[in-house]
Amino acid sequence: MRGDWNDLNRRLTSSLIALDLDDSLIIGEKVEPARKGIFGQAKAAPARPRRYVQATAARDFLVGEVVGATAFGGEWEMSQETIDTLLSKGWEKPWSQDYRTFSRQTPLISANRLALQLVRALQLLGCEVADLDVEFVRGET
């Protein structure tokens, strides 16, 4: 991704406002592309944990998520200090064993606040803007 954290925040804010119901935006470390095997078939790179944030549009609010800590079943190893910082910034641990990420809900009108919190979470996790990719996931209708 090009630009700096301020550029990411601006682009993320406008993208969150434009999401349709059940659409999601995932911003995270780049995923290794599939490689070609000996006979030309795609060979998937081994899945590895990655740092990411996600926002999904609901009826009248946005749901933000941050990669979960291995301490509660998530995929990213985090220090207790990082977990405590996320919690102090308003992120919540999963309330069900079916979920593995930190999350929060924000009214649609506060998309700019959620964008800033997502950017700050990526910074806290030690990400670099140049190493990030954006994935758009269309909700099922």
Accessible surface in RSA format (square Angstrom, percent):
REM  Atomic radii and reference values for relative SASA: ProtOr
REM  Chains: A
REM  Algorithm: Lee & Richards
REM  Probe-radius: 1.40
REM  Slices: 20
REM RES _ NUM      All-atoms   Total-Side   Main-Chain    Non-polar    All polar
REM                ABS   REL    ABS   REL    ABS   REL    ABS   REL    ABS   REL
RES MET A   1    49.18  25.5  15.97  10.6  33.21  79.1  30.74  26.1  18.43  24.4
RES ARG A   2   210.08  88.2 201.39 102.7   8.69  20.7  86.10 117.7 123.98  75.1
RES GLY A   3    49.51  61.1   0.00   N/A  49.51  61.1  22.13  60.7  27.38  61.3
RES ASP A   4    72.94  51.1  70.24  69.9   2.71   6.4  35.41  83.3  37.54  37.4
RES TRP A   5    54.42  21.8  53.39  25.8   1.03   2.4  34.32  18.3  20.10  32.6
RES ASN A   6    97.01  66.9  95.51  92.3   1.51   3.6  10.12  24.4  86.90  84.0
RES ASP A   7    37.63  26.4  36.53  36.4   1.10   2.6   6.87  16.2  30.76  30.7
RES LEU A   8     3.33   1.9   3.33   2.4   0.00   0.0   3.33   2.3   0.00   0.0
RES ASN A   9    36.18  25.0  36.18  35.0   0.00   0.0   2.29   5.5  33.90  32.8
RES ARG A  10   146.34  61.4 137.45  70.1   8.89  21.2  74.37 101.6  71.97  43.6
RES ARG A  11   104.78  44.0 102.52  52.3   2.26   5.4  71.14  97.2  33.64  20.4
RES LEU A  12     5.79   3.2   3.04   2.2   2.76   6.9   5.64   4.0   0.15   0.4
RES THR A  13    26.30  18.7  26.30  26.7   0.00   0.0  23.59  31.7   2.71   4.1
RES SER A  14    68.57  57.9  60.00  80.1   8.57  19.7  46.16  98.3  22.41  31.4
RES SER A  15    43.03  36.4  35.44  47.3   7.59  17.5  13.42  28.6  29.61  41.5
RES LEU A  16     1.47   0.8   0.00   0.0   1.47   3.7   0.00   0.0   1.47   4.0
RES ILE A  17   121.13  68.9  95.63  71.2  25.50  61.5 100.66  72.5  20.47  55.5
RES ALA A  18    78.33  72.0  49.27  76.0  29.06  66.1  59.45  83.7  18.88  50.0
RES LEU A  19    23.30  13.0   3.66   2.6  19.64  49.4   5.31   3.7  17.99  48.4
RES ASP A  20    85.90  60.2  82.16  81.8   3.75   8.9  21.10  49.7  64.80  64.6
RES LEU A  21    85.34  47.5  73.30  52.4  12.03  30.3  74.66  52.4  10.68  28.7
RES ASP A  22    71.27  49.9  63.14  62.8   8.13  19.2  11.86  27.9  59.41  59.2
RES ASP A  23     3.31   2.3   3.31   3.3   0.00   0.0   0.00   0.0   3.31   3.3
RES SER A  24     9.32   7.9   9.32  12.4   0.00   0.0   1.69   3.6   7.63  10.7
RES LEU A  25    11.48   6.4  11.48   8.2   0.00   0.0  11.48   8.1   0.00   0.0
RES ILE A  26    25.91  14.7  25.12  18.7   0.79   1.9  25.12  18.1   0.79   2.2
RES ILE A  27     1.10   0.6   1.10   0.8   0.00   0.0   1.10   0.8   0.00   0.0
RES GLY A  28     0.45   0.6   0.00   N/A   0.45   0.6   0.00   0.0   0.45   1.0
RES GLU A  29    18.00  10.3  18.00  13.6   0.00   0.0   4.25   8.2  13.75  11.2
RES LYS A  30    95.77  46.7  91.57  56.2   4.21  10.0  52.32  47.1  43.46  46.3
RES VAL A  31   100.71  66.3  82.11  74.3  18.60  44.8  85.96  74.7  14.75  40.0
RES GLU A  32    98.76  56.7  86.87  65.7  11.89  28.3  21.04  40.7  77.72  63.5
RES PRO A  33   102.92  75.0  91.25  83.2  11.67  42.4 101.43  83.7   1.49   9.3
RES ALA A  34    62.77  57.7  31.86  49.2  30.91  70.3  32.43  45.7  30.34  80.4
RES ARG A  35   125.57  52.7 120.26  61.3   5.31  12.6  64.93  88.7  60.65  36.8
RES LYS A  36   159.43  77.8 131.97  81.0  27.46  65.4  89.65  80.7  69.78  74.3
RES GLY A  37    24.13  29.8   0.00   N/A  24.13  29.8  15.22  41.8   8.91  19.9
RES ILE A  38   165.71  94.3 127.36  94.9  38.35  92.4 135.82  97.8  29.89  81.1
RES PHE A  39   184.12  92.1 152.09  94.2  32.03  83.3 160.30  97.2  23.81  68.2
RES GLY A  40    43.96  54.2   0.00   N/A  43.96  54.2  29.68  81.4  14.28  32.0
RES GLN A  41   139.76  78.2 133.86  97.8   5.90  14.0  43.77  93.2  95.99  72.8
RES ALA A  42    74.98  68.9  45.10  69.6  29.88  68.0  45.13  63.6  29.85  79.1
RES LYS A  43   120.38  58.7 116.31  71.4   4.08   9.7  66.42  59.8  53.96  57.5
RES ALA A  44    83.68  76.9  61.81  95.4  21.87  49.8  62.26  87.7  21.42  56.7
RES ALA A  45    20.32  18.7   4.95   7.6  15.37  35.0   4.95   7.0  15.37  40.7
RES PRO A  46   108.26  78.9  89.91  82.0  18.36  66.7 101.35  83.7   6.91  43.0
RES ALA A  47   109.09 100.3  68.84 106.2  40.25  91.6  78.02 109.9  31.07  82.3
RES ARG A  48   121.40  51.0 103.60  52.8  17.81  42.4  62.49  85.4  58.92  35.7
RES PRO A  49    70.01  51.0  64.53  58.8   5.49  19.9  67.07  55.4   2.95  18.3
RES ARG A  50    40.81  17.1  40.81  20.8   0.00   0.0  12.68  17.3  28.13  17.0
RES ARG A  51    45.07  18.9  45.07  23.0   0.00   0.0   0.00   0.0  45.07  27.3
RES TYR A  52    33.53  15.7  33.53  19.1   0.00   0.0  14.96  11.2  18.56  22.9
RES VAL A  53     0.00   0.0   0.00   0.0   0.00   0.0   0.00   0.0   0.00   0.0
RES GLN A  54    36.24  20.3  36.24  26.5   0.00   0.0   0.10   0.2  36.14  27.4
RES ALA A  55     0.00   0.0   0.00   0.0   0.00   0.0   0.00   0.0   0.00   0.0
RES THR A  56    30.56  21.7  30.56  31.0   0.00   0.0  27.77  37.3   2.79   4.2
RES ALA A  57     3.53   3.3   3.21   5.0   0.32   0.7   3.21   4.5   0.32   0.9
RES ALA A  58    24.60  22.6  17.97  27.7   6.63  15.1  19.95  28.1   4.65  12.3
RES ARG A  59   194.31  81.6 172.03  87.7  22.28  53.1  68.78  94.0 125.53  76.1
RES ASP A  60    95.07  66.6  85.95  85.5   9.12  21.6  30.44  71.6  64.63  64.5
RES PHE A  61    59.80  29.9  59.80  37.0   0.00   0.0  59.80  36.3   0.00   0.0
RES LEU A  62     0.42   0.2   0.42   0.3   0.00   0.0   0.42   0.3   0.00   0.0
RES VAL A  63    37.68  24.8  37.55  34.0   0.13   0.3  37.55  32.6   0.13   0.3
RES GLY A  64     0.00   0.0   0.00   N/A   0.00   0.0   0.00   0.0   0.00   0.0
RES GLU A  65    38.52  22.1  38.52  29.1   0.00   0.0   4.66   9.0  33.86  27.6
RES VAL A  66     0.00   0.0   0.00   0.0   0.00   0.0   0.00   0.0   0.00   0.0
RES VAL A  67     0.11   0.1   0.11   0.1   0.00   0.0   0.11   0.1   0.00   0.0
RES GLY A  68     1.04   1.3   0.00   N/A   1.04   1.3   0.00   0.0   1.04   2.3
RES ALA A  69     0.25   0.2   0.25   0.4   0.00   0.0   0.25   0.4   0.00   0.0
RES THR A  70    60.84  43.3  42.26  42.8  18.58  44.3  36.95  49.6  23.89  36.1
RES ALA A  71    81.47  74.9  35.96  55.5  45.52 103.5  49.22  69.3  32.25  85.4
RES PHE A  72    46.90  23.5  26.33  16.3  20.56  53.5  36.94  22.4   9.95  28.5
RES GLY A  73    44.06  54.3   0.00   N/A  44.06  54.3  27.12  74.4  16.94  37.9
RES GLY A  74    11.14  13.7   0.00   N/A  11.14  13.7   1.76   4.8   9.37  21.0
RES GLU A  75    79.30  45.5  67.57  51.1  11.72  27.9  31.55  61.0  47.75  39.0
RES TRP A  76    58.90  23.6  58.83  28.5   0.07   0.2  49.38  26.3   9.52  15.4
RES GLU A  77   133.32  76.5 118.90  90.0  14.42  34.3  61.82 119.6  71.50  58.4
RES MET A  78    18.83   9.8   1.02   0.7  17.82  42.4   6.96   5.9  11.87  15.7
RES SER A  79    64.58  54.6  47.47  63.4  17.11  39.4  53.08 113.0  11.49  16.1
RES GLN A  80   109.12  61.0 100.39  73.4   8.72  20.8  58.27 124.0  50.85  38.6
RES GLU A  81   133.35  76.6 126.29  95.5   7.06  16.8  44.46  86.0  88.90  72.6
RES THR A  82    23.17  16.5  22.57  22.9   0.60   1.4   3.18   4.3  19.99  30.2
RES ILE A  83     3.50   2.0   3.50   2.6   0.00   0.0   3.50   2.5   0.00   0.0
RES ASP A  84    71.21  49.9  65.85  65.5   5.36  12.7  28.08  66.1  43.13  43.0
RES THR A  85    39.48  28.1  35.72  36.2   3.76   9.0  22.58  30.3  16.90  25.5
RES LEU A  86     1.91   1.1   1.91   1.4   0.00   0.0   1.91   1.3   0.00   0.0
RES LEU A  87    64.92  36.2  49.60  35.5  15.32  38.5  50.11  35.2  14.81  39.8
RES SER A  88    90.81  76.7  47.76  63.7  43.05  99.2  51.55 109.8  39.26  55.0
RES LYS A  89   109.72  53.5  97.30  59.7  12.42  29.6  47.43  42.7  62.29  66.3
RES GLY A  90    35.94  44.3   0.00   N/A  35.94  44.3  27.80  76.3   8.14  18.2
RES TRP A  91     5.25   2.1   1.85   0.9   3.39   8.0   0.01   0.0   5.23   8.5
RES GLU A  92   106.39  61.1 105.27  79.6   1.12   2.7  28.65  55.4  77.74  63.5
RES LYS A  93    96.05  46.9  84.56  51.9  11.49  27.4  36.00  32.4  60.05  64.0
RES PRO A  94    29.76  21.7   6.67   6.1  23.09  83.9   8.70   7.2  21.06 130.9
RES TRP A  95   202.83  81.4 165.46  80.1  37.37  87.7 151.88  81.0  50.95  82.7
RES SER A  96    29.50  24.9  17.02  22.7  12.49  28.8  15.03  32.0  14.48  20.3
RES GLN A  97   155.61  87.0 144.80 105.8  10.81  25.7  54.61 116.3 100.99  76.6
RES ASP A  98   125.94  88.2  94.38  93.9  31.57  74.6  24.91  58.6 101.03 100.8
RES TYR A  99   113.85  53.2 110.18  62.7   3.68   9.6  69.90  52.5  43.96  54.2
RES ARG A 100   111.29  46.7 107.23  54.7   4.06   9.7  36.23  49.5  75.06  45.5
RES THR A 101    17.90  12.7  16.37  16.6   1.52   3.6  12.56  16.9   5.34   8.1
RES PHE A 102     0.00   0.0   0.00   0.0   0.00   0.0   0.00   0.0   0.00   0.0
RES SER A 103    27.02  22.8  27.02  36.1   0.00   0.0  11.84  25.2  15.18  21.3
RES ARG A 104    48.37  20.3  42.51  21.7   5.87  14.0  10.77  14.7  37.61  22.8
RES GLN A 105   122.89  68.7  94.70  69.2  28.19  67.1  25.38  54.0  97.51  74.0
RES THR A 106    12.47   8.9  11.48  11.6   0.99   2.4   7.44  10.0   5.03   7.6
RES PRO A 107    76.34  55.6  74.74  68.1   1.60   5.8  76.02  62.8   0.32   2.0
RES LEU A 108    78.95  44.0  70.45  50.4   8.50  21.4  70.61  49.6   8.34  22.4
RES ILE A 109   160.77  91.5 130.00  96.8  30.77  74.2 139.35 100.3  21.42  58.1
RES SER A 110    13.03  11.0  11.72  15.6   1.31   3.0   2.77   5.9  10.26  14.4
RES ALA A 111     2.22   2.0   2.01   3.1   0.21   0.5   2.01   2.8   0.21   0.6
RES ASN A 112    84.91  58.6  80.22  77.5   4.69  11.3  22.45  54.0  62.46  60.4
RES ARG A 113   165.68  69.6 162.63  82.9   3.05   7.3  50.65  69.2 115.04  69.7
RES LEU A 114     1.75   1.0   0.00   0.0   1.75   4.4   1.67   1.2   0.07   0.2
RES ALA A 115     0.00   0.0   0.00   0.0   0.00   0.0   0.00   0.0   0.00   0.0
RES LEU A 116    61.03  34.0  61.03  43.7   0.00   0.0  61.03  42.9   0.00   0.0
RES GLN A 117    32.20  18.0  31.49  23.0   0.71   1.7   5.48  11.7  26.73  20.3
RES LEU A 118     0.00   0.0   0.00   0.0   0.00   0.0   0.00   0.0   0.00   0.0
RES VAL A 119     4.24   2.8   4.24   3.8   0.00   0.0   4.24   3.7   0.00   0.0
RES ARG A 120   117.62  49.4 113.23  57.7   4.39  10.5  31.31  42.8  86.30  52.3
RES ALA A 121     2.89   2.7   0.00   0.0   2.89   6.6   2.28   3.2   0.61   1.6
RES LEU A 122     0.00   0.0   0.00   0.0   0.00   0.0   0.00   0.0   0.00   0.0
RES GLN A 123    77.42  43.3  60.53  44.2  16.90  40.2  21.93  46.7  55.49  42.1
RES LEU A 124    66.34  36.9  41.64  29.8  24.70  62.1  49.24  34.6  17.10  46.0
RES LEU A 125    14.58   8.1   1.58   1.1  13.00  32.7   5.63   4.0   8.96  24.1
RES GLY A 126    44.37  54.7   0.00   N/A  44.37  54.7  31.04  85.2  13.33  29.8
RES CYS A 127     6.95   5.3   0.16   0.2   6.79  16.0   1.47   3.7   5.48   5.9
RES GLU A 128   107.50  61.7 106.39  80.5   1.11   2.6  33.88  65.5  73.62  60.1
RES VAL A 129    11.37   7.5   8.86   8.0   2.51   6.1   8.86   7.7   2.51   6.8
RES ALA A 130    67.33  61.9  59.13  91.3   8.20  18.7  59.38  83.6   7.95  21.1
RES ASP A 131    74.01  51.8  72.60  72.3   1.41   3.3  16.69  39.3  57.32  57.2
RES LEU A 132     0.22   0.1   0.04   0.0   0.17   0.4   0.04   0.0   0.17   0.5
RES ASP A 133    68.71  48.1  66.21  65.9   2.50   5.9  14.39  33.9  54.32  54.2
RES VAL A 134    73.54  48.4  42.07  38.1  31.47  75.8  42.08  36.6  31.46  85.3
RES GLU A 135    87.16  50.0  83.57  63.2   3.59   8.6  35.38  68.4  51.78  42.3
RES PHE A 136    98.62  49.3  73.11  45.3  25.50  66.4  73.11  44.3  25.50  73.0
RES VAL A 137    60.61  39.9  57.68  52.2   2.93   7.1  60.61  52.7   0.00   0.0
RES ARG A 138   148.74  62.4 129.13  65.8  19.61  46.7  58.60  80.1  90.14  54.6
RES GLY A 139    10.24  12.6   0.00   N/A  10.24  12.6   6.08  16.7   4.15   9.3
RES GLU A 140   164.91  94.7 142.69 107.9  22.23  52.9  63.60 123.0 101.31  82.7
RES THR A 141   171.31 121.8  93.37  94.7  77.94 185.7  95.17 127.8  76.14 115.1
END  Absolute sums over single chains surface
CHAIN  1 A     8837.8       7278.2       1559.6       4717.8       4120.0
END  Absolute sums over all chains
TOTAL          8837.8       7278.2       1559.6       4717.8       4120.0
